[in-house]
């Protein structure tokens, strides 16, 4: 038995970056652990600039993470947004100059930055976190009454409905309890496919194990480690 928190991930737009850099911001096909630990941290009101941020994030990052895809008749799609940053500002105006991206070397204005940001559309998932019961219950209470805003990858990715967190004695019980809230007849759903971070056949490594979201002495900004991930067979529990 392993105490488990389950909650719903449902939004018109979602973005789960694990390896994106610079101007092209892609999304993974599944939610990342770093993003959802960030959701819990925001709900709990953990300030990423606070000296105790790492100490408060560590118990959340230590939870074992799994995610299931909600069965749908049609596949999820991807939407790419053409985005600009820092354009149209007057370099001679001190107030407007602050909005223009600067070069890392000498701090001079860089000019307009063009980015392409990809989102998942029509996607729905269920997140599971396993671990310390007290930590899970605090997180569940925070998801019901978050201190800071909750979104799925970017601030534009607002939840479409309540996250409906459930804490139970095992992944199977937590998943069943959440499905009972969300479905008229959960028995009609096909076996869910999922991903979990436990080692096993077919595993791969993904750099989304969070260490810190802010800038701290001895830790680079937004520091992440790799973790083992494997696909679960339909109906298999982590």
C-alpha positions in Angstrom: 0.0 0.0 0.0 1.2 3.5 -0.8 -0.7 6.6 0.1 -1.6 8.5 -3.1 -2.9 11.9 -4.2 -4.8 11.9 -7.5 -6.2 15.0 -9.3 -7.5 16.0 -12.7 -5.5 17.9 -15.4 -8.0 19.4 -17.8 -7.5 22.6 -19.8 -8.1 23.9 -23.4 -4.3 24.6 -23.6 -1.5 22.8 -21.9 2.3 23.1 -22.3 4.8 20.6 -20.7 8.3 21.7 -21.5 11.2 19.4 -20.6 14.0 20.2 -23.0 12.9 23.4 -24.8 15.5 26.2 -25.1 15.6 29.7 -26.4 13.2 30.7 -29.2 11.4 27.4 -29.9 9.4 26.2 -26.9 8.0 22.7 -27.5 5.7 20.6 -25.3 5.9 17.0 -24.2 3.0 14.7 -25.0 2.5 14.1 -21.3 2.6 16.3 -18.2 6.1 16.6 -16.6 6.9 16.1 -13.0 8.6 19.5 -12.6 5.5 21.3 -13.9 3.1 19.5 -11.5 5.4 19.8 -8.5 5.4 23.5 -9.5 1.6 23.4 -9.4 1.6 22.0 -5.9 4.3 24.5 -4.8 2.2 27.4 -6.1 -0.9 26.1 -4.5 1.0 25.9 -1.2 2.3 29.4 -1.6 6.0 28.4 -1.8 8.0 31.5 -2.9 10.7 30.4 -5.3 12.8 33.4 -4.2 12.6 32.6 -0.5 15.7 31.2 1.2 13.7 28.1 2.4 12.3 27.3 -1.1 14.5 24.2 -1.6 13.7 22.9 1.8 10.0 23.3 1.1 10.1 21.9 -2.4 12.2 18.8 -1.6 9.3 16.9 0.1 7.1 17.5 -2.9 9.9 16.5 -5.4 10.5 13.3 -3.3 7.0 12.1 -4.1 6.7 9.3 -6.7 4.9 10.7 -9.8 2.7 8.9 -12.3 0.3 10.2 -14.9 -2.6 8.7 -16.9 -4.1 9.8 -20.1 -7.9 10.3 -20.2 -9.3 8.0 -22.9 -10.8 10.1 -25.8 -12.3 9.2 -29.2 -10.0 11.8 -30.9 -6.3 12.3 -30.4 -4.9 15.5 -28.8 -3.6 18.2 -31.2 -0.8 20.7 -31.1 -1.0 24.4 -31.5 2.0 26.7 -32.2 1.8 30.3 -31.2 4.0 32.9 -33.0 5.0 35.2 -30.2 7.2 38.3 -29.9 8.9 39.9 -26.9 10.2 43.4 -26.5 9.0 44.9 -29.8 7.8 48.5 -30.4 9.6 50.1 -27.4 11.6 53.3 -27.6 15.2 52.7 -26.6 15.7 56.3 -25.7 12.8 56.2 -23.1 14.2 54.9 -19.8 10.9 53.4 -18.8 10.2 51.7 -22.1 13.8 50.5 -22.4 13.2 48.2 -19.4 10.9 46.1 -21.5 13.4 45.4 -24.2 15.4 42.1 -23.9 19.1 42.8 -23.2 22.3 41.1 -24.3 23.9 38.9 -21.6 27.4 40.4 -22.2 27.1 44.2 -22.1 23.5 44.6 -21.2 22.7 46.6 -24.4 19.2 46.3 -25.9 18.8 43.2 -28.0 15.7 44.1 -29.8 12.6 42.1 -30.6 12.8 38.4 -29.7 10.6 36.0 -31.7 9.5 32.7 -30.1 7.3 29.9 -31.2 5.4 28.2 -28.4 3.7 24.9 -28.8 0.6 23.8 -26.8 -1.4 20.6 -26.4 -5.1 21.1 -27.1 -8.0 18.8 -26.3 -5.9 16.9 -23.7 -7.0 15.5 -20.3 -4.9 13.6 -17.8 -4.9 12.3 -14.2 -1.8 13.0 -12.0 -0.8 10.7 -9.2 1.7 11.4 -6.4 2.7 8.7 -3.9 4.5 9.2 -0.6 4.2 10.8 2.8 0.5 11.0 3.8 0.8 14.4 5.6 2.5 16.0 2.6 -0.2 14.6 0.2 -3.0 15.9 2.4 -1.5 19.4 2.7 -1.1 19.4 -1.1 -4.7 18.3 -1.6 -6.0 21.0 0.7 -4.0 23.6 -1.1 -5.3 22.5 -4.5 -8.8 23.1 -3.2 -7.9 26.6 -1.9 -4.6 27.6 -3.6 -2.6 30.5 -2.4 -1.3 31.3 -5.9 -2.7 30.6 -9.3 -2.7 27.1 -10.7 -2.1 26.5 -14.4 -0.8 23.7 -16.5 2.6 24.7 -17.9 2.0 28.4 -18.7 -0.2 31.2 -17.3 -2.4 30.9 -20.3 -3.2 27.3 -19.5 -6.0 27.8 -16.9 -7.8 24.7 -15.6 -11.2 24.0 -17.3 -12.7 22.5 -14.2 -11.8 21.9 -10.5 -8.9 19.6 -9.9 -11.0 17.5 -7.5 -8.0 16.1 -5.5 -8.4 12.8 -3.7 -6.1 11.1 -1.2 -6.4 7.3 -0.7 -4.4 4.4 0.6 -3.1 3.2 -2.8 -2.9 4.4 -6.5 -5.7 2.1 -7.5 -8.0 3.4 -4.7 -7.1 7.1 -5.4 -7.7 6.6 -9.2 -11.0 4.8 -8.6 -12.2 7.5 -6.1 -11.4 10.3 -8.6 -13.0 8.5 -11.5 -16.1 8.0 -9.4 -16.3 11.8 -9.0 -15.7 12.5 -12.6 -17.7 9.8 -14.4 -21.3 8.6 -14.2 -20.1 5.0 -14.7 -16.3 4.6 -14.4 -16.7 0.9 -15.5 -17.5 2.1 -19.0 -14.0 3.6 -19.4 -11.4 1.6 -21.1 -8.2 0.7 -19.2 -6.1 3.8 -18.8 -2.6 4.1 -20.3 0.0 5.9 -18.2 3.6 6.7 -17.3 5.4 6.2 -14.1 8.9 7.1 -12.8 9.7 3.7 -11.4 12.5 1.8 -13.2 11.6 -1.2 -15.4 11.6 -2.5 -18.9 11.4 0.2 -21.6 12.4 3.0 -19.3 13.9 6.2 -20.5 15.2 9.3 -18.6 13.6 12.7 -18.6 15.2 15.8 -17.0 12.1 17.0 -15.0 13.0 16.1 -11.5 12.9 19.5 -9.8 15.6 20.7 -7.3 14.8 24.4 -7.3 12.5 26.8 -9.2 14.3 30.0 -8.1 17.9 31.3 -7.8 19.7 30.1 -4.7 23.3 29.9 -3.6 24.8 26.6 -4.8 21.9 25.9 -7.2 21.4 27.3 -10.7 18.0 28.8 -11.5 15.4 26.2 -12.2 17.7 23.2 -11.5 16.5 19.8 -12.6 17.8 16.2 -12.5 17.0 13.2 -14.7 14.6 10.5 -13.5 13.7 7.1 -14.9 10.3 6.9 -16.7 8.5 3.9 -18.1 5.2 3.4 -19.9 2.6 1.4 -18.0 0.5 -1.2 -19.8 -3.2 -0.4 -20.1 -4.7 -0.9 -16.7 -1.4 -1.4 -14.9 -0.9 0.6 -11.7 2.4 2.1 -10.6 
